[in-house]
Structures are given as C-alpha cells and as structure tokens.
C-alpha cells in the first residue's frame, strides 16, 4: 500500500513538475532576453560609439562649475552609525558646494547626540528633527528634510540643483557629487550602482546581496534604461533634479514622498517617467590613480567595471533581518506597486512592470524547483546505490514534454549561473564569483520566506498600504574613535595650562561678542602660542610657530590670491615638492584637492600661530605693510616703554585679536556659519567687489550688520601703538 501511495505521489509530482518547469522556462527565457540584449548592445557600442569616441575621463567631471547639492539622510535609531557616515561624507567628498541634512526624531536622543557631534565639527552638516515621534516612515522623514532644506535655501540665498538620497550606512564615492553635478540639470533622476560589502566567505546571507546587486546594477538596470528610459531608484545613491522635486511637491500637496509607501524610491521613478522627465543609470568608471575609489582589490576584478563611482554599504547578516528587509521590498514593489501603478500603453514600461511583479511567482517557483531537485537527486541516488531498486524517475523522465522542459531549463539554468558569476567577478573577483553558485540556493530560501511573510502581512492588513515600515538595523564599515570634538577648555586643562577654576572664571567673564580663545589670551589666562597648540590638538593637526612677516616671497607667489583668500590659508614652506599651508582652523580635504589640482603639486597643511593667517594675508596679498608690528615693538623696548615680557604679551594681544569680517558677523550672531560658508563660495566667483558689499548686495546680511561688525572690529583690533600705550611705561627687566 505504501508503494501505491508513493507511485500516486510521483504522478502528482510529475504534473506539478510540468507546471513548474513551464513557468521556470518562461522566467528563464525572460532573463535570457535581457542577457542577449545587454551583450548585443555592449558589442554594438564597442564597434561603433567607442571607435569614434574615447571613454570619458574622470577629470572632465571637475571642469563644470559646482552647483549647490543637498544630501538627505533619514536616521531612526542609528546611534553609532550616523556620526561615522556623516563624518566620512563631510570629509571625503571631492566637492565643496553641498550640504548634508540628517533627519532625526524627537524620541531618539542618542541619534540626535551623534548628529550634534558631527554638526559641531562641520558647519555643512545639519540636524533635522521630524515633527512626529519615530518611527514613522523613510518617506515621512524625507519630507521633513525637504521642508528644512527649503528653509535653508531662503537663509543661504541659494537653490539646490540636486537632492541626493542616502542611508546612514552608506559609504560614498569621492566623485559622486561631481558626477551628479555634471549630469544636472539635464537629468531628473540619476541612479548610481550599489555594491554591498562582502563579509567572510561563509556568511551567505549578506553575500547573496552581493550577487543580486552585482547582476542587477551590472546588467539589468542598464537594459531597462536603454529599452524603456525608466530607472528604478535604489533609495541610495539617487539624485533628483530641482525640477523633479518641485513637481513631486506640487503633485503631493507639499509632500514629495508618499508616506504610505514602503519603497517610495521605486514609486518616484515611475512618476517622473510618466511626467516626461529624464532618468539615467550612471555607471562611470574611474581610471588611473588620481582619484580615490571604492574598488575591491581581488584577483579577477575588472579594470573598468570594478572601478565605478558607486555606493557601498553593509547589508543584513542574519536570516531574519534579511527576510524582514526583503519583505518590505516585495510589499512595496509587488503589492503596493500593483495598486499604485497600473499597466500603461507603453509595452516597454509594461514589460519591466511585469519583471518587477513576477517576483511574487519566481520566488515561490525557485524554492519549489529547489525542493523538487533535491527529491530527484535523492531518487537518483536510491536507484544507483540500492540493488534491484525501482526506477521511480522513469515515471517523469519517460514523458517527452518533461524531457524537453528539463533540457530547456537546464540550459537556461547554466546561462543564469554564468551571468550571475560573471557580473559578481567583474566587481568582486574570481573567488566571490565562484561562491555565487552555492549562494543561489540560500538566496532562493531567503526570497521564498520573504515572499511568504509579505503575503501574510498584506492579507492580515487587507491593504498593502497599511503595512508598517519595518526598519533594517545598519552597520557601518568605518570605525573611527577620533572624530569626537574635544572642547578647547578641556584640552587646556589636560595640558596643565589652565585650571578648572580659571576656566569657569573665563567662561563667566567672556563678552558675548568675542571668541573664547581670543578672550583667554587677552585676559592672560594663556599665551597665544598655547592657544594655537590647543587648536591644533582639537583638529588633530600639527602645530608650527610662524612669523607671517618673515616668509619667503617666492613661497607666497606659489599660491594665487584667490585661493589664499577663499580658503584663508597662508603658504609657509615648500619642501620636496610639497607646499605647506598655514591655517588657523581645520582645512577641508576638498580645499586641499582643489589647490593641488590648480598648483599641480602636493599640498599639506598645519596649524600656525593664531592670527598669523589674517595678518599674513593682509601683509602679502593686500600690501598692508603697517600690519607688521615688529619695528614699533622693538622701538618701544629700546625706549623702555615695554619690558620684554610685556612685549610678548602685546604681540599675543595683537595676533589674537585679528579676525576676518565673517568672524565678527559670527561673533555678533548676525549670520550662521553655514550661510557664511555658502556666501564665501558664491563670493569666490565674483572677487570684483569687497566681501562686505557682496554680503549686502546678495542680502545675506543688512548694511547695519556690516556696520556693527566693523564697529566691533575697530573696538577689538587695536593698533600696535594703542596696545603699547595701554601697557604704560616700564623700567625694563
């Protein structure tokens, strides 16, 4: 009886197999079409386009003037991650004219504290606190960020040309904003490739993302853009033009992102296409050693395709977290997508809608096919090793239709595994390409359970739009414990140069319109050199004492006036082909790259004597010879108006009190640091008028504010004669 039951089971299995193999053949032929189109297009372009034109060089991205770009990062419970991401983005991007807006929640104080720490170091990083407690949804957080960006535009008198989506775990290519800047405003949606980080070789859960994204962003999306002109946003590494964001805001009654969508990025790609906007998937290889890239250094990595401008990040490591994340994707793309996006009159768009939605079937079919394969392997082993056994597989294999479908699916399966391994190898190397074979099984299991979970959640809610946002926990690959800003007073206490009581007294007595460091020097709590060394410690830089009036004129000539004024730097040495710049504050790495490119030499920087940069700029670039106090100080010593100790104190007063106009505006709280920096960028392109006049003409500040700043400047910047006189007559040492 058991034998009869098993025979009946095999007959049922046969017909299930026929249906399953039929659908798998359809899916396989569908994938084969994408493969054939991709390789035919690649060959055609190689034989035609690239015979007439050279590949574009990355240096061409640097030619176009920088447009303002906003980076948007939603962050719910990203403590320990968001600060590292924001710090890396703020220091690693080869671009100046951008701002980072991080969306946080009022009931997430740890994430807010991390963001506050980065904001204290970098004025172009801004914290946005959402109106509603979290978690809401990524779309809701982005809408809050957009509102904050609009307010910033009003203050900074700019209009952002691009709005970039990133997550808190993203590692960003240095040239990303250069590429966006090059394509804006011609393109309304720009998507970069996403390449997950591979962890240990045996960790198949995070690595199956490696396989899927390598093929998706190495082939499938390229074909999609070429055929349909439509690109699905990956939610990270996506840039929207200003025109796109404004249209989305109008259509959404002020809310550009659909707060009920779990995959708002995917949704937006279709909406922009319907409105006739231009979308592009930008794979831009960076050749040569001139630019920092995020490539893998493994055997087999393609020289071009493995070195593209992209986004890198870590994906979930456990089975449950991967299933949860993919459940959200399936609900958003398949179920919400079917509800929000109907079939169109364009067969090409419909074709890719079909490919997106077939996942609900292909995930199930792939898992069942795997189970069927295991059963067939088991029956084959039974027939092979058990003497006089029944040949159960003959019930399946003797059917001509079964054999035809088996051959077709086997050939399609070989193609599928080859394509997957090839594109994984292109970016990750031979070893990861080889491991993609066993990972296909594990990927099928994850996708199947994510599919089942998605169906269950949709059925339970009755409407896919009611399913709650299920956030993924993130890791960040860069660990840097040195990014926290140490207060100046704490540094001075640790150096033994001031006591806690003196620090408290200094804080209590500091005028509201004076910088704390300047106040410490003027009140003789510390010397100007001690302050300068503490600033160097605070920004983790080397300190060098510098007399700005004794520099080599040949060194000064190496740095043009426009660069010196724009970045507030003073060339102090030229050694072994490297120009050393003196600064009184942290120098942005982007500024270093700009100066290197223009001067065609290596550039490094150090912190020099506080106030020396301002005096040096006036002395050398504006020919204000009277700025040098040495002659009058020496004469005062000779005439016994000053002792040597008081001479040094007068010198400290003189140096410490010299600041730029912007510093006085900041001290009076008449302008925000970020707005001032944005104004400096705009002013650097129009150096035909004075900076104060420019600020007023562009309505950054009023003429009354400039007058108040100049009054403070006159009050604080006493001449050397006034400082000598204030010390009174002495009998010497």
NORFENDA-V776342 format. One record per residue. N is the residue number from 1. RES is the residue in one letter. PSI is psi in degrees with one decimal (none if undefined). NEAR is the number of other C-alpha atoms within 12 Angstrom. D_CENTER is the distance of its C-alpha to the mean C-alpha in whole Angstrom. Layout:
n	res	psi	near	d_center
N	RES	PSI	NEAR	D_CENTER
N	RES	PSI	NEAR	D_CENTER
This chain:
n	res	psi	near	d_center
1	X	-37.9	7	66
2	X	-36.4	8	63
3	X	-45.2	11	63
4	X	-39.3	11	63
5	X	-40.9	11	60
6	X	-36.8	17	58
7	X	-44.6	20	60
8	X	-38.2	16	59
9	X	-41.1	19	55
10	X	-36.0	25	55
11	X	-42.5	21	56
12	X	-41.5	16	54
13	X	-33.2	27	51
14	X	-48.0	29	52
15	X	-33.6	20	51
16	X	-40.6	21	48
17	X	-40.5	35	47
18	X	-47.8	28	48
19	X	-44.4	21	46
20	X	-44.8	31	43
21	X	-31.3	36	44
22	X	-47.1	26	44
23	X	-38.4	26	41
24	X	-34.8	37	39
25	X	-40.9	31	41
26	X	-46.9	23	39
27	X	-39.6	30	36
28	X	-41.0	30	36
29	X	-37.6	24	38
30	X	-48.1	24	35
31	X	-36.4	32	32
32	X	-36.4	28	35
33	X	-44.0	24	35
34	X	-43.2	32	31
35	X	-49.2	31	31
36	X	-42.9	20	34
37	X	-44.2	23	32
38	X	-50.4	27	29
39	X	-34.3	20	32
40	X	-44.2	16	34
41	X	-42.3	20	31
42	X	-44.0	20	30
43	X	-43.2	15	33
44	X	-44.5	14	34
45	X	-35.5	17	31
46	X	-36.7	16	32
47	X	-18.3	13	36
48	X	-69.5	13	35
49	X	-50.2	14	32
50	X	2.7	14	31
51	X	-27.4	12	35
52	X	-26.1	10	35
53	X	145.3	12	31
54	X	158.3	11	29
55	X	142.8	18	26
56	X	135.7	17	23
57	X	146.0	20	22
58	X	-28.3	29	18
59	X	-21.2	23	20
60	X	-22.4	18	21
61	X	-21.8	28	18
62	X	-10.7	27	18
63	X	-40.4	18	21
64	X	133.0	18	20
65	X	144.1	23	20
66	X	130.0	30	17
67	X	151.2	33	17
68	X	132.7	37	15
69	X	137.4	39	12
70	X	132.2	43	11
71	X	127.4	45	7
72	X	125.9	44	9
73	X	104.0	45	9
74	X	139.1	47	12
75	X	106.5	52	13
76	X	119.1	44	17
77	X	55.6	32	18
78	X	32.3	35	15
79	X	132.4	29	17
80	X	-5.6	33	16
81	X	-50.1	37	13
82	X	-35.3	47	11
83	X	-37.5	46	12
84	X	-41.9	34	11
85	X	-48.3	42	7
86	X	-38.2	50	8
87	X	-45.4	43	10
88	X	-41.7	32	8
89	X	-39.5	43	5
90	X	-24.0	37	8
91	X	-17.0	33	10
92	X	-13.1	29	9
93	X	132.1	37	8
94	X	67.3	38	11
95	X	146.8	38	12
96	X	-40.7	39	14
97	X	66.7	36	14
98	X	159.6	44	11
99	X	146.1	43	11
100	X	125.8	47	9
101	X	117.6	48	11
102	X	119.9	49	11
103	X	121.8	50	14
104	X	178.3	45	17
105	X	148.2	35	20
106	X	-24.3	24	24
107	X	26.6	20	25
108	X	69.4	23	22
109	X	-28.9	20	23
110	X	-44.5	22	21
111	X	-41.6	33	18
112	X	-40.0	32	18
113	X	-40.0	27	20
114	X	-43.8	35	17
115	X	-39.6	45	15
116	X	-39.0	30	18
117	X	-42.3	29	18
118	X	-39.1	36	14
119	X	-33.6	30	15
120	X	-26.1	25	19
121	X	-33.5	30	17
122	X	116.3	34	15
123	X	-17.2	29	16
124	X	11.7	38	13
125	X	128.1	39	12
126	X	139.8	41	14
127	X	130.7	40	15
128	X	128.9	35	17
129	X	118.1	35	20
130	X	153.8	33	21
131	X	-36.1	21	24
132	X	146.9	20	25
133	X	151.6	19	25
134	X	167.2	26	23
135	X	139.6	28	22
136	X	-93.7	33	23
137	X	162.9	36	20
138	X	-39.9	41	17
139	X	-41.9	35	18
140	X	-41.8	36	20
141	X	-41.0	42	17
142	X	-36.4	44	15
143	X	-39.2	39	19
144	X	-38.4	35	19
145	X	-43.8	39	16
146	X	-42.5	40	17
147	X	-40.1	28	20
148	X	-37.1	28	19
149	X	-41.6	40	17
150	X	-40.7	25	20
151	X	-39.1	20	22
152	X	-39.6	29	20
153	X	-39.1	25	20
154	X	-41.2	17	24
155	X	-40.6	24	24
156	X	-3.5	33	22
157	X	44.0	27	24
158	X	168.8	29	21
159	X	119.8	27	20
160	X	133.3	37	16
161	X	-27.3	36	17
162	X	148.7	44	14
163	X	114.8	44	12
164	X	132.4	48	9
165	X	131.0	47	8
166	X	156.0	43	6
167	X	166.7	44	8
168	X	-9.9	48	9
169	X	4.8	40	9
170	X	139.0	42	6
171	X	125.3	40	6
172	X	137.5	46	4
173	X	141.9	39	7
174	X	-32.3	36	9
175	X	8.7	38	10
176	X	-52.2	49	8
177	X	-28.0	46	9
178	X	-41.6	36	12
179	X	-44.3	47	13
180	X	-43.8	48	12
181	X	-38.1	38	14
182	X	-36.1	31	17
183	X	-19.6	32	17
184	X	146.0	34	18
185	X	15.5	29	20
186	X	-33.9	21	22
187	X	140.5	33	20
188	X	-22.7	41	19
189	X	121.4	48	17
190	X	121.1	47	14
191	X	129.7	45	13
192	X	156.7	44	12
193	X	149.4	46	13
194	X	126.1	44	12
195	X	107.8	46	14
196	X	152.4	38	14
197	X	136.1	39	15
198	X	132.4	36	19
199	X	-141.5	23	21
200	X	152.3	14	25
201	X	-29.4	21	27
202	X	-2.6	18	29
203	X	90.7	25	26
204	X	-27.9	32	26
205	X	-54.4	39	25
206	X	-30.1	36	21
207	X	-23.3	39	22
208	X	-22.8	44	23
209	X	-37.0	41	20
210	X	-48.3	45	20
211	X	-46.1	45	23
212	X	-44.7	37	22
213	X	-33.1	35	18
214	X	-43.3	39	20
215	X	-41.0	38	23
216	X	-48.6	32	21
217	X	-3.1	39	18
218	X	-19.0	43	21
219	X	-58.5	36	24
220	X	-46.7	37	24
221	X	-30.1	38	21
222	X	-44.4	33	23
223	X	-41.3	32	26
224	X	-46.8	32	25
225	X	-41.5	32	24
226	X	-41.8	24	27
227	X	-49.9	24	29
228	X	-13.1	28	28
229	X	19.1	30	26
230	X	134.5	41	24
231	X	124.0	45	20
232	X	129.2	42	19
233	X	141.2	39	15
234	X	0.3	35	14
235	X	-16.6	38	12
236	X	153.7	40	9
237	X	26.5	44	8
238	X	131.7	44	10
239	X	128.1	49	11
240	X	139.2	46	15
241	X	165.1	38	17
242	X	-39.5	32	19
243	X	-40.4	28	22
244	X	-45.2	38	20
245	X	-40.1	39	19
246	X	-40.5	27	23
247	X	-41.8	25	24
248	X	-38.0	33	23
249	X	-41.4	22	24
250	X	-46.2	14	27
251	X	-28.0	18	28
252	X	15.9	18	26
253	X	46.8	13	29
254	X	-7.8	20	26
255	X	98.1	25	23
256	X	-27.9	35	21
257	X	136.3	39	20
258	X	110.8	32	23
259	X	-16.8	29	23
260	X	-3.9	27	25
261	X	135.7	37	23
262	X	-15.9	39	22
263	X	64.5	43	20
264	X	-27.3	40	19
265	X	-44.5	39	17
266	X	-42.4	37	20
267	X	-42.8	40	22
268	X	-36.2	43	20
269	X	-41.0	43	20
270	X	-38.4	36	24
271	X	-42.4	35	25
272	X	-38.1	34	23
273	X	-40.5	30	25
274	X	-28.3	26	28
275	X	7.4	18	28
276	X	20.7	18	28
277	X	157.5	29	24
278	X	132.1	31	23
279	X	146.6	40	20
280	X	141.4	39	19
281	X	112.4	41	17
282	X	101.8	33	16
283	X	106.6	31	17
284	X	103.6	35	17
285	X	141.6	33	18
286	X	108.4	33	17
287	X	156.0	23	21
288	X	-178.6	15	22
289	X	11.8	12	21
290	X	-19.3	17	20
291	X	144.7	28	16
292	X	133.2	24	14
293	X	175.4	31	13
294	X	26.4	32	12
295	X	161.4	35	16
296	X	143.9	28	18
297	X	69.4	19	22
298	X	159.1	21	24
299	X	129.7	17	27
300	X	-8.8	24	27
301	X	133.2	25	24
302	X	138.5	26	24
303	X	-36.9	23	24
304	X	-55.7	24	22
305	X	-17.3	33	21
306	X	11.3	36	19
307	X	44.5	33	17
308	X	157.6	40	15
309	X	121.8	40	12
310	X	-177.6	46	10
311	X	133.8	40	8
312	X	147.0	40	9
313	X	162.9	36	10
314	X	139.2	32	14
315	X	168.1	37	16
316	X	145.7	33	19
317	X	-19.0	30	22
318	X	157.3	21	25
319	X	-46.8	25	27
320	X	-43.3	21	27
321	X	-35.5	23	23
322	X	-42.2	36	23
323	X	-42.0	34	26
324	X	-44.9	31	25
325	X	-44.3	35	21
326	X	-27.4	39	23
327	X	-44.8	40	26
328	X	-41.6	37	23
329	X	-44.2	39	22
330	X	-44.7	41	26
331	X	-44.1	45	27
332	X	-45.8	44	24
333	X	-45.9	41	25
334	X	-59.9	39	28
335	X	-48.9	38	30
336	X	-34.4	33	28
337	X	-41.7	35	28
338	X	-30.4	25	31
339	X	-35.9	18	32
340	X	-31.5	26	30
341	X	107.1	27	30
342	X	167.7	21	34
343	X	144.4	20	35
344	X	-176.8	17	35
345	X	-5.9	10	37
346	X	112.7	17	35
347	X	-29.0	13	36
348	X	-41.7	20	32
349	X	-43.1	29	30
350	X	-36.0	23	33
351	X	-43.1	24	32
352	X	-25.9	35	29
353	X	-41.8	32	29
354	X	-43.4	25	32
355	X	-37.4	28	30
356	X	-41.2	34	27
357	X	-16.1	29	30
358	X	-12.1	30	32
359	X	-34.8	33	30
360	X	-30.7	32	32
361	X	-42.5	27	35
362	X	-33.1	34	33
363	X	-42.2	36	32
364	X	-44.6	28	36
365	X	-39.8	33	37
366	X	-40.3	35	35
367	X	-44.3	30	36
368	X	-38.4	28	40
369	X	-37.6	34	40
370	X	-43.0	27	39
371	X	-40.9	22	42
372	X	-41.2	25	44
373	X	-43.7	23	43
374	X	-39.8	15	44
375	X	-41.6	21	47
376	X	-39.6	25	48
377	X	-41.3	16	48
378	X	-43.3	18	50
379	X	-35.6	24	52
380	X	-43.1	20	52
381	X	-38.3	18	53
382	X	-47.2	18	55
383	X	-29.9	18	57
384	X	-41.1	16	57
385	X	-12.4	13	58
386	X	117.8	13	60
387	X	143.4	10	64
388	X	33.9	9	65
389	X	161.6	14	62
390	X	141.2	19	62
391	X	80.2	23	60
392	X	-33.3	29	58
393	X	-15.8	30	55
394	X	-27.7	20	58
395	X	-29.4	25	58
396	X	-48.0	29	54
397	X	-21.5	23	54
398	X	-14.7	15	58
399	X	121.2	18	56
400	X	-39.5	14	56
401	X	-40.5	19	53
402	X	-43.6	28	51
403	X	-43.3	22	51
404	X	-46.9	19	50
405	X	-36.5	27	47
406	X	-45.6	28	47
407	X	-44.4	19	47
408	X	-47.6	24	44
409	X	-31.6	31	42
410	X	-43.2	22	42
411	X	-43.7	19	41
412	X	-35.2	26	38
413	X	-41.3	28	37
414	X	-42.3	17	37
415	X	-43.1	22	35
416	X	-45.4	32	33
417	X	-36.9	30	32
418	X	-46.6	23	32
419	X	-45.4	33	30
420	X	-49.0	39	28
421	X	-37.8	35	28
422	X	-49.0	34	28
423	X	-28.5	36	24
424	X	-42.9	45	23
425	X	-37.9	34	25
426	X	-41.0	37	23
427	X	-33.3	45	20
428	X	-13.6	42	21
429	X	173.0	30	25
430	X	-40.6	23	28
431	X	-46.5	24	28
432	X	-33.9	38	26
433	X	-40.1	36	27
434	X	-41.9	25	31
435	X	-15.9	30	29
436	X	-22.2	41	28
437	X	-58.0	30	32
438	X	-25.8	24	32
439	X	-17.2	30	29
440	X	-36.6	32	30
441	X	-48.3	27	33
442	X	-37.0	31	30
443	X	-38.8	33	28
444	X	-39.3	32	31
445	X	-45.8	32	32
446	X	-46.0	35	29
447	X	-36.1	39	28
448	X	-48.9	34	32
449	X	-32.0	30	32
450	X	-37.9	32	29
451	X	-44.6	39	31
452	X	-42.6	27	34
453	X	-38.7	28	32
454	X	-44.7	38	30
455	X	-42.5	28	34
456	X	-43.2	20	35
457	X	-40.3	27	33
458	X	-42.8	25	33
459	X	-42.6	17	37
460	X	-39.6	15	37
461	X	-23.1	15	35
462	X	-12.0	15	37
463	X	124.7	23	34
464	X	-23.4	33	31
465	X	-9.4	31	29
466	X	-8.3	21	31
467	X	132.5	32	29
468	X	154.1	27	27
469	X	122.4	31	23
470	X	96.8	28	23
471	X	144.9	29	20
472	X	135.8	31	18
473	X	137.1	27	18
474	X	151.1	28	15
475	X	154.3	31	15
476	X	134.3	31	12
477	X	-13.5	25	13
478	X	125.4	26	13
479	X	117.0	17	16
480	X	108.7	15	17
481	X	4.4	12	19
482	X	8.5	17	20
483	X	-9.4	28	17
484	X	134.6	24	19
485	X	125.1	27	21
486	X	129.9	23	25
487	X	146.9	21	27
488	X	-42.4	30	29
489	X	-39.0	33	32
490	X	-38.4	22	32
491	X	-44.5	28	31
492	X	-38.0	31	34
493	X	-45.0	23	36
494	X	-30.8	16	35
495	X	-5.9	18	36
496	X	21.2	17	40
497	X	-6.6	27	40
498	X	148.4	27	40
499	X	164.8	19	41
500	X	-36.6	19	40
501	X	-42.5	14	43
502	X	-37.7	23	42
503	X	-44.2	28	38
504	X	-43.4	18	40
505	X	-42.0	18	42
506	X	-41.8	28	40
507	X	-37.9	23	37
508	X	-33.4	14	40
509	X	-6.3	19	42
510	X	127.9	23	39
511	X	148.5	20	39
512	X	-22.1	18	36
513	X	23.2	24	36
514	X	141.1	32	35
515	X	146.5	29	32
516	X	-42.1	30	33
517	X	-43.1	41	33
518	X	-42.6	40	36
519	X	-41.1	30	38
520	X	-39.8	37	38
521	X	-45.8	34	39
522	X	-32.0	34	42
523	X	8.3	26	43
524	X	25.5	25	44
525	X	-37.3	34	42
526	X	166.8	34	40
527	X	165.1	33	40
528	X	-32.8	38	38
529	X	-39.6	37	37
530	X	-40.6	34	37
531	X	-44.6	42	34
532	X	-43.5	41	32
533	X	-35.7	33	32
534	X	-38.8	38	31
535	X	-42.0	37	28
536	X	-41.2	33	27
537	X	-41.2	31	27
538	X	-36.5	28	25
539	X	9.2	31	22
540	X	52.6	22	23
541	X	166.6	23	25
542	X	146.3	26	28
543	X	136.7	30	31
544	X	129.3	29	33
545	X	140.7	26	36
546	X	130.5	31	37
547	X	106.8	28	39
548	X	-11.3	39	38
549	X	-5.0	30	41
550	X	22.2	21	42
551	X	157.7	24	39
552	X	121.6	18	40
553	X	-30.5	20	40
554	X	-33.1	16	39
555	X	-40.7	24	36
556	X	-39.6	30	36
557	X	-18.4	22	36
558	X	-23.7	29	33
559	X	115.2	36	31
560	X	153.1	23	31
561	X	-39.8	26	32
562	X	-42.2	27	29
563	X	-40.3	33	26
564	X	-43.1	33	28
565	X	-39.7	32	28
566	X	-41.0	32	25
567	X	1.2	38	23
568	X	58.0	39	26
569	X	156.7	44	27
570	X	121.8	52	31
571	X	124.8	46	31
572	X	-26.0	41	34
573	X	158.5	30	34
574	X	108.7	26	34
575	X	128.2	15	34
576	X	43.1	11	34
577	X	10.2	16	32
578	X	127.6	22	30
579	X	124.7	30	29
580	X	123.3	33	29
581	X	138.3	44	28
582	X	134.8	46	29
583	X	159.2	43	27
584	X	4.3	45	28
585	X	173.6	36	24
586	X	134.4	33	21
587	X	124.6	34	20
588	X	136.3	33	16
589	X	-30.4	24	15
590	X	-41.1	27	14
591	X	-40.3	32	18
592	X	-44.0	35	19
593	X	-41.4	32	18
594	X	-46.6	28	19
595	X	-41.3	34	23
596	X	-44.4	26	23
597	X	-37.8	20	23
598	X	-33.0	19	25
599	X	-13.8	19	28
600	X	42.7	17	27
601	X	166.3	21	28
602	X	147.0	21	26
603	X	136.3	34	25
604	X	172.4	32	24
605	X	155.4	38	25
606	X	160.2	36	27
607	X	131.1	39	28
608	X	-180.0	42	31
609	X	129.4	39	34
610	X	126.9	42	33
611	X	-15.0	43	34
612	X	-33.3	45	35
613	X	-48.6	41	32
614	X	-44.5	41	33
615	X	-40.6	41	37
616	X	-40.7	44	36
617	X	-43.9	39	34
618	X	-40.4	28	37
619	X	-47.8	26	40
620	X	-39.9	35	38
621	X	-19.7	29	37
622	X	5.6	17	39
623	X	37.4	15	42
624	X	82.5	16	43
625	X	-25.1	18	45
626	X	-9.9	19	46
627	X	-21.2	32	43
628	X	114.5	29	45
629	X	-1.2	32	47
630	X	-45.6	25	48
631	X	-47.0	18	51
632	X	-35.8	26	52
633	X	-44.4	33	51
634	X	-40.4	24	53
635	X	-39.1	19	56
636	X	-35.5	31	56
637	X	-45.3	27	56
638	X	-41.3	19	59
639	X	5.4	17	61
640	X	28.6	24	60
641	X	-25.5	28	58
642	X	144.2	31	55
643	X	166.9	25	56
644	X	-36.6	22	53
645	X	-40.6	20	51
646	X	-28.5	30	51
647	X	-44.7	36	50
648	X	-38.1	28	47
649	X	-41.6	29	46
650	X	-41.3	40	47
651	X	-43.0	40	44
652	X	-44.6	38	42
653	X	-44.5	37	42
654	X	-48.0	37	42
655	X	-47.6	43	39
656	X	-22.4	40	37
657	X	-2.1	38	38
658	X	120.4	40	36
659	X	169.7	36	33
660	X	165.8	34	31
661	X	-41.7	31	32
662	X	-36.0	36	29
663	X	-37.5	30	29
664	X	-37.6	35	32
665	X	-39.2	35	31
666	X	-41.9	28	28
667	X	-33.8	29	31
668	X	0.6	27	33
669	X	38.6	22	30
670	X	-6.0	27	31
671	X	150.6	29	27
672	X	151.4	25	24
673	X	-45.2	29	22
674	X	-41.0	30	19
675	X	-39.5	36	21
676	X	-44.8	35	23
677	X	-39.7	32	20
678	X	-37.9	37	19
679	X	-39.1	36	23
680	X	-40.8	33	23
681	X	-45.2	33	21
682	X	-39.5	27	23
683	X	-31.5	28	26
684	X	-18.2	27	25
685	X	-5.0	19	26
686	X	67.5	18	29
687	X	27.3	20	31
688	X	-4.8	12	35
689	X	167.0	15	35
690	X	151.8	17	35
691	X	-41.5	28	32
692	X	-42.7	32	33
693	X	-36.4	24	35
694	X	-44.5	26	32
695	X	-40.5	34	30
696	X	-43.8	22	33
697	X	-32.2	18	34
698	X	3.9	26	30
699	X	30.7	23	31
700	X	-41.2	36	28
701	X	168.3	32	31
702	X	165.3	20	35
703	X	-30.9	20	38
704	X	-36.3	18	39
705	X	-40.8	27	36
706	X	-41.0	32	36
707	X	-41.8	21	40
708	X	-40.0	25	39
709	X	-40.0	32	36
710	X	-35.7	24	39
711	X	-43.0	19	42
712	X	-39.0	29	39
713	X	-46.5	26	39
714	X	-39.3	19	43
715	X	-42.0	18	43
716	X	-38.8	30	41
717	X	74.0	31	41
718	X	144.6	27	45
719	X	164.6	26	46
720	X	-32.4	32	48
721	X	-41.0	28	51
722	X	-39.6	21	51
723	X	-38.6	32	49
724	X	-44.5	34	52
725	X	-37.2	21	54
726	X	-25.4	19	53
727	X	-19.3	25	53
728	X	174.4	20	57
729	X	142.3	19	60
730	X	160.2	21	60
731	X	2.7	16	62
732	X	177.6	17	60
733	X	none	13	59
